[in-house]
């Protein structure tokens, strides 16, 4: 199995290098992805729930090569719970809406192998970065149409190293066919639809999830049922890329 995987990767690299002989000049890409993330391994044992979120990426492909260096940041949500509660123990008749959300912010440096602009652009990539898990509590006016926010606080957080690999394909939706431009003109040269998947290995971290916060058993106190595990994630990505 490993030998087949290695052979496939080597073949992919050879194809990319072959494309690079006819590569265009350097290229900038800006991407926005919608992500679904499925916990894997120990993480799945602790948190059996899909996360969803958005990811932004900026990348630079070096001229006459298939190598792109990029930086990205993403936000994921793994659930929330909402309850009505008194504003304080001394004012029990003034009640508010309390929402706890269980979130992940990740940042990654990526190295991507991608051919020069064409109709279909498959790619592979390696990444290294961090996962920042945090639980946020928001207080809003109860029963109001706008749900106006009154207070916000992060009450639990932890950070862990992550690294992994991915593969995807970009399908061109638009191509700029202009032959003449002003020297200072900046315009998209192409727009692509992206389908991709990614496996990220996350080091051990502590985090909360739905139902982890107990404010009932001891009035006036908060108990946290903290989960701890490795934080591997399998991502599925759908996005739009603008190329310059």
N, C-alpha and C positions, 0 to 999 in steps of 0.2 A: 504494500500500500504506500509506504513512504517513498519507494523508488519511483512509483508511478507519479506521485505528487511532485517529486523533484524534477522528473522528466517534463511534466506539464509546465512547471514554472520556467525551466530552462528554455523550452520551446517558445513560451510567451515572450521571454526576454529577447530571444533571437529575432522574433517577428517585430518587436519594437525597434531593435537596432536596425533592422532592415528598413523600416519606415523612416528612421531618422536620417537616412541618406538623402531623402527628398524633403527634409523638414523645412518648415517656414522659419521666419525669425522668431525671436522670443515672444511669449504669449502670457497675458494676464488673465486669470479666471476669478470670478466672484460667484459663489454658489449659495443657494438657500435650499435646505432639505427639510422635509417632514420625516421624522424618525419614529419607528417602533422598536422597542428594546425588550428582549426576553431574558430574564435572569437565567444563568446556567450553573450547574454543579451545586456547591454549597449555598450559593446565593438563591437558587431556585428552591432549595429546601426551606429557606427562611422566608422568602418573599415570592409567593406563587402568583405574580401579577405582572402584566405587561406595563411598561412605561411608554409614554409618548411625549414628543416634544419637537423642537426646532433646532437646526444647526446651521451656522454660517461659516463659510470657508473662503479664504483668499489664497490663491496660488500663483506661482511664477514658474513658467516652463522656460528653461534655458535654451537659447537659440541653437538650432541644429543638433539638438539632443532630445531624447524622449523623457528626460528627467524634470519633474515638477516638484518644487519645494513649497509647502503650504502651511498655513496656520489656521486653526479652527476653534470655535467655541460652540457649545451646545447646552441646551436646557432640557431636562426630562422631569416629568411628574409621575410619581408612582402611587397616586391616590390622595384622597383628602377625607376628612370627616368634619361634620358641622353639628353644633349643638347650641341651644339657648342656655344662657347662664346669667346669674345676677352680676351686675357690674362690680360689686364688692360684697363682703359678708356683712358690712354695716348698712348697705343700701340694697336689701334683697328685692325690693319692689321695682328697681330699675334694671331691666334685663336687656342683654345685647346678644348678637349672634357671634359665636366664636368658631373660627375655621382653622383647622390644622392641615397644612399641606406638606407632603413628603417628597422632597425634590433632590435632583442631582444636577450639578453643573460640571461639565467636563471641558478641558482644553487639551489640544493635541498639536504636536508638530508632525507633519506627514511628509513622506517621500513617495511620490507616485511615478509609475512608469506609464506613459500615455503617448500614443502616436500624435503626429501633427494634425491640424484641423482637417477633418474629412466627415463624410456622412455618418459613419458609425465608428465610435472610438472606445474600444475596450481598454480597461486599465486594471492594474494591480497596485497595491500600496502597503506600506508599513507605517506604523504610528507609535508614538510614545507621548505620554501626557499624564494627566491627573484626573481623579474623580473627587468632587467635593459634594458630600452628602449633607443636607441640612433640612431641618424641620422648622417651618415658619408658622407662627400663630398670628392671625389677623382678627381684629374686633371691628364689627360693622354695626350700624344701626339696624335693629331688629324690625323686620316687616316693612322697611322702606323700599320703594320701587328702585331707587338708584343703588342701594346697597353701599352707601358711602362709607369708605374706610376711615376708622378713627385711630386705631393703634396697630402697629406691626412690630413683631420681634422674632428673632431667630433664637430658638430655645435649645437646639441640639445640633451639633455639627461634627464632622470628621472628614479627613482627606486621605486619599490613598493613591499610590502610583498605579498607572495603567499602561498597557502596551498591547499591540495586536497587529492584525493584518486584515485586508479587505480586497474586494474586487467589484467591478461594476462596468457599466457600459453607458456611453452618452450618445443619444440620437439627435442629430441636428434638426432643429425646427426652422431656423432662419439663418441665412447667409448674406452678409453685406457684399454686394457685387460692385461697389463703387471703385473706380480706378483712379480718381483724383480726389485728394483731400487737402485741406489747409494744414500747414505745418503744426499748428497748435490744436487741431481738431481731435477730439476724443469721442469715438463712436464704437458701439459694439460691432465686432466682426462676425459674431455668430451667437446663436442662442440654442441651448441643448436641453433635452429632457434626460434626466439621470435615473437609472435603476441600479441599486447597489446593495451589497450586504457586507457585514464586517463582524469579526469576532475580536473582542477586547478582553484581555486578561487583567483583572483588577486585584490588587493586593488586598489584604484583610482590612476591614473597616468596621466601625460601629455606626448604626443607623436605627431610626425608628420607622415604623410603618403603621398603617391604619389599625387603630385599636391599641396602640402602644402607650397612649397617654391616659392615665387614670386619675380623675379628679373627684371621684365619688367616694371611694373607700375611706379616705381621710379628708374631711372637709377642711379647706384652707391649705391643703398640701397637694403637690403634684407628684405622681409616681410614674417613672419611665420604665417600660419594659424594653430594654435595649437588646437589639439583635447584633450579632457579630459573626462575620464570615468573610471569605474571599468574595469578590464582587465581579465575577465574569459576566459579560453581557454579549448577546447576539443581536446585532442591529439589522434592521431592514429599512432601506432609505429610498425615498422618492423625492426628486428635487429638480430645480431649474438652475442652469449654469449660463452665465453671460461671459463671453470671451471677448477680450480686447487685443 
